[in-house]
Structure formats: C-alpha cells, structure tokens
Amino acid sequence: MFLLRKFRMKFILGVGCVSEDILRRALDGIGEDIELSLQGEAGVPGESSMHVSLGTDDPELVFDICSQYGRIRSAKIEETTVSGR
C-alpha cells in the first residue's frame, strides 16, 4: 500500500479570446473534475476571466499550460493524500 499526493486547485485565469472548450482540451488528461466558468465579456482583453477548479497530481504542469492562455491570479492549492495499491 502506498500514498498518492493529489491536489485540488482553484484559480482565476485572465483571458482574452480563450474559450472554455480550448482550455478544457488543454487540461484534459492532466486534470480531473475540471470546472470552468467564464466571467465577463469574452474576446475583450482585460474584461474577461476564467474561474478554474480541478484535481491533479501535477499543479506545476497545470500552471505551465494555463499561463500560455493568460495570467494566473488568486491561486489556491489544497493537498490531499489517497491510498493506493
């Protein structure tokens, strides 16, 4: 039996023209229970943000990918452990 480290991440991503579908596809495979919510007017720089919530075992990779689409703000990461066999 061993313990796996999992992380629950919540953050705001300042976006310009990025849709929920594009970001979901970028995070597919590295995140689970992905929740995205666009706030503000899409396509208007500085006027829209994406609220992101997901579970992952690699938060650095999530931040690396998301930083390609916008500026990460207000990040919160909670660590949990899951037992495995």
N, C-alpha and C positions, 0 to 999 in steps of 0.2 A: 504494500500500500504506500502511496506517495501523495504529496500535496501539490496541487497546481495553483499558481498565482493567477488570479483574474482581476480585471479592473473594470469598474463602471465609470465611464467618462461622460461629463456634461460640459458643453462649452458653446459659446456663440462664435459663429464664423461670419465676419463681414464679407459679403459677396457683392459682385456686380451683376453679371449675366449668367450665373450658375443656377441651373435648375435642381430641384430635388432629385430627379432621375439621374442626372450626371453624377452628383455627389454619392448617391446610393450605389451606383455601379462602381465607383472608385473605391468605396469601402466594403463592397461585397467580398467575402472571403476572409477578411481580417477582423470583421466585427459581427456581432450578433445582436438581435433585438434592436436594430437600428431605428431610431425615431428622428425624423427631420421635420422641421416646421419653418417655413419661410415667413419672415416678418418684414413688413414694409413693402415698397414697390420694386418688383423685380426689374432688373435692367437699368436701374437708376443708381449710379455709383454713389456710395456713401449713404444711400437711403434704404438699403435692404440688408438683412442679416438672416442667417440660418441658425436656428437653435438645434443643436446636435446632441443626441444621447445614444450611447451604445455600450455594449460589453465587449471587451477584447483582452487578449493576453499580451498585446504589444502596443502600449499607448504611444511610444515614440514613433512607430510607423504610422499610426493614425494621424498624429500631428504633422509628420512629414508630408503625407498625402494631402491633408486638408490645407496646409499652408500654400500649396500650389494653386488653390482656388480662392484664397482670401486671407484676411488677417484674423488670427485666433484671439479671442478675448474671453475673459471671465471663465477660465477653465477650472473644473473641479474633478478630481480623480479619487475614487474610493477603491481601496484594495480589499479583496476577499480571497480566501483560500478554499479550494474544492478538493476533496479527496478523490483519488483515482486508483486504479489497479493496474 
